[in-house]
Amino acid sequence: MINETQAIKIFTNMFEKTHRENLFLIADSLFRIPSSPAGEFEKYFLSKKDISLFNSLTGFLGFFSPLLEEKYVLNYNHYFVNHLKSWREFARLNKKFFTFTVIPGFSYIDKEGSKLPRSAQEFERRIKIILHLLSDQRYREIRIDTWNDFGENTYVEPSRKEGFSYLNVLRETLDLYASRVREL
């Protein structure tokens, strides 16, 4: 966004005047695997992005990038866990919430780039990873990237080929989590 800081301040002011409610903004600008917040990177990131304008920080596409080297793709879940922990800590240290993000897979339909194979089982595993990390937070949100992006194979929307498999995994996993939380 051009003049992001100014644009966000104007929009926030308009929203809060109109709705008489505070706006909750999530910045989707955290960098992707293999980057992680540390030292010079942190200084660079904070000098380019005014995170004071946002309530929560998150990444996009479950921190996956089509430019990833094969070693990161093959061990995606390992890096995914470490990435979530690092960015969650970065957000906490900056007095921000952290919004977890997950994808069922990724591949461009008509372009080259690394691919994260689609799998309902891996999607379930990633959601469980996030639910485990959510257990000690009061802000509990999972962002699913994306609902219907068939062009990048990141969709969870029902399809002829996969039926409702991703929505079923999501419902069953969240139902199990909710029942465990109620027991506590």
C-alpha positions as CSV (number, residue, x, y, z in Angstrom):
1,M,0.0,0.0,0.0
2,I,1.4,3.5,-0.8
3,N,1.6,5.7,2.3
4,E,0.4,2.7,4.3
5,T,0.8,4.5,7.7
6,Q,-1.3,7.5,6.6
7,A,-3.9,5.3,4.8
8,I,-4.4,3.0,7.9
9,K,-4.7,6.0,10.2
10,I,-7.4,7.6,8.0
11,F,-9.3,4.3,7.6
12,T,-9.1,3.5,11.3
13,N,-10.4,7.0,12.2
14,M,-13.3,6.7,9.7
15,F,-14.2,3.3,10.9
16,E,-14.2,4.2,14.5
17,K,-16.2,7.3,14.0
18,T,-18.8,5.5,11.9
19,H,-19.1,2.4,14.0
20,R,-18.2,3.7,17.5
21,E,-16.0,0.5,17.9
22,N,-12.3,0.0,18.0
23,L,-10.9,-1.5,14.8
24,F,-8.9,-4.7,15.2
25,L,-6.2,-4.9,12.4
26,I,-4.1,-7.8,11.4
27,A,-0.9,-7.2,9.4
28,D,-0.1,-10.0,7.0
29,S,3.4,-8.9,6.4
30,L,5.6,-11.3,8.4
31,F,8.3,-12.9,6.3
32,R,8.2,-16.4,5.0
33,I,10.3,-19.5,5.7
34,P,13.4,-19.6,6.0
35,S,13.4,-16.1,7.5
36,S,12.9,-15.6,11.1
37,P,13.0,-12.6,13.4
38,A,16.5,-11.9,14.7
39,G,19.0,-9.1,14.9
40,E,19.5,-7.1,11.7
41,F,16.3,-8.6,10.2
42,E,14.2,-7.3,13.1
43,K,15.7,-3.8,12.7
44,Y,15.0,-3.9,9.0
45,F,11.5,-5.1,9.3
46,L,10.6,-2.6,12.0
47,S,12.1,0.3,10.0
48,K,9.9,-0.6,7.0
49,K,6.6,-1.4,8.8
50,D,4.8,0.6,11.4
51,I,3.5,-2.3,13.4
52,S,2.1,0.1,16.1
53,L,-0.9,0.4,13.8
54,F,-1.8,-3.2,14.1
55,N,-3.3,-5.3,16.8
56,S,-2.0,-8.6,15.5
57,L,0.7,-9.9,13.2
58,T,0.6,-12.8,10.8
59,G,2.1,-14.1,7.6
60,F,0.5,-15.3,4.4
61,L,0.2,-18.9,3.0
62,G,1.2,-20.5,6.2
63,F,4.6,-18.9,5.7
64,F,5.1,-20.9,2.6
65,S,6.8,-19.4,-0.4
66,P,7.0,-20.7,-4.0
67,L,10.6,-19.7,-4.0
68,L,11.6,-22.2,-1.2
69,E,14.5,-24.5,-1.6
70,E,13.5,-28.2,-1.7
71,K,15.0,-28.9,1.8
72,Y,12.4,-26.5,3.2
73,V,9.5,-28.0,1.3
74,L,10.5,-31.5,2.2
75,N,10.6,-30.6,5.9
76,Y,7.9,-27.9,5.8
77,N,6.1,-29.0,9.0
78,H,9.3,-28.8,11.0
79,Y,10.1,-25.3,9.7
80,F,6.4,-24.3,10.1
81,V,6.5,-25.1,13.8
82,N,9.7,-23.2,14.3
83,H,8.4,-20.3,12.3
84,L,5.2,-20.1,14.2
85,K,7.0,-20.1,17.5
86,S,9.5,-17.5,16.4
87,W,7.0,-15.1,15.0
88,R,4.6,-15.6,18.0
89,E,7.5,-14.6,20.3
90,F,8.3,-11.6,18.0
91,A,4.7,-10.5,18.3
92,R,4.6,-11.0,22.1
93,L,7.8,-9.0,22.5
94,N,6.3,-6.2,20.5
95,K,3.1,-6.3,22.5
96,K,1.0,-7.6,19.6
97,F,-1.2,-10.6,19.2
98,F,-0.1,-13.3,16.7
99,T,-2.6,-14.8,14.2
100,F,-1.7,-18.3,13.2
101,T,-2.0,-19.1,9.5
102,V,-2.3,-22.5,7.7
103,I,-2.6,-23.9,4.2
104,P,-3.6,-27.3,2.8
105,G,-0.9,-27.2,0.2
106,F,0.4,-24.9,-2.6
107,S,1.3,-25.1,-6.3
108,Y,0.8,-22.7,-9.1
109,I,-1.5,-24.1,-11.8
110,D,0.3,-22.4,-14.7
111,K,3.7,-21.3,-13.3
112,E,6.9,-22.8,-12.1
113,G,7.9,-22.8,-8.5
114,S,8.2,-25.1,-5.5
115,K,5.1,-27.1,-4.6
116,L,3.8,-28.1,-1.2
117,P,1.6,-31.1,-2.0
118,R,-2.1,-30.9,-1.1
119,S,-3.0,-33.3,1.6
120,A,-6.0,-33.3,4.0
121,Q,-3.9,-35.3,6.5
122,E,-1.1,-32.7,6.4
123,F,-3.7,-29.9,6.7
124,E,-5.0,-31.7,9.8
125,R,-1.5,-32.1,11.2
126,R,-0.8,-28.4,10.7
127,I,-4.0,-27.4,12.4
128,K,-3.2,-29.6,15.3
129,I,0.3,-28.0,15.6
130,I,-1.4,-24.6,15.7
131,L,-4.0,-25.8,18.3
132,H,-1.2,-27.0,20.5
133,L,0.5,-23.6,20.3
134,L,-2.8,-21.8,20.9
135,S,-3.4,-23.5,24.2
136,D,-1.5,-20.9,26.2
137,Q,-2.9,-17.8,24.5
138,R,-6.0,-15.8,25.2
139,Y,-6.2,-14.6,21.5
140,R,-7.1,-17.8,19.6
141,E,-7.6,-17.4,15.9
142,I,-6.5,-19.4,12.9
143,R,-6.4,-17.9,9.5
144,I,-6.9,-20.3,6.7
145,D,-5.2,-19.3,3.4
146,T,-7.3,-19.6,1.4
147,W,-10.9,-20.6,1.0
148,N,-11.2,-20.8,-2.8
149,D,-7.9,-20.1,-4.6
150,F,-7.9,-23.0,-7.1
151,G,-5.1,-21.2,-9.1
152,E,-2.6,-21.9,-6.3
153,N,-4.2,-25.1,-4.9
154,T,-4.7,-23.5,-1.5
155,Y,-8.4,-24.0,-1.4
156,V,-10.5,-25.7,1.3
157,E,-13.8,-25.1,-0.6
158,P,-15.5,-28.4,-1.6
159,S,-14.6,-29.7,-5.0
160,R,-15.6,-32.5,-7.2
161,K,-12.3,-34.2,-6.8
162,E,-11.9,-33.9,-3.0
163,G,-15.5,-33.4,-1.9
164,F,-15.7,-31.9,1.6
165,S,-12.5,-33.5,2.9
166,Y,-10.8,-30.3,4.0
167,L,-13.9,-28.9,5.7
168,N,-14.5,-32.3,7.4
169,V,-11.0,-32.3,8.7
170,L,-11.4,-28.7,9.9
171,R,-14.7,-29.5,11.6
172,E,-13.5,-32.7,13.3
173,T,-10.3,-31.3,14.5
174,L,-11.9,-28.1,15.9
175,D,-14.7,-30.1,17.5
176,L,-12.1,-32.3,19.2
177,Y,-10.2,-29.3,20.4
178,A,-13.4,-27.5,21.6
179,S,-14.4,-30.6,23.6
180,R,-11.0,-30.8,25.3
181,V,-11.1,-27.1,26.1
182,R,-14.6,-27.5,27.7
183,E,-13.3,-30.3,29.9
184,L,-10.7,-28.0,31.4
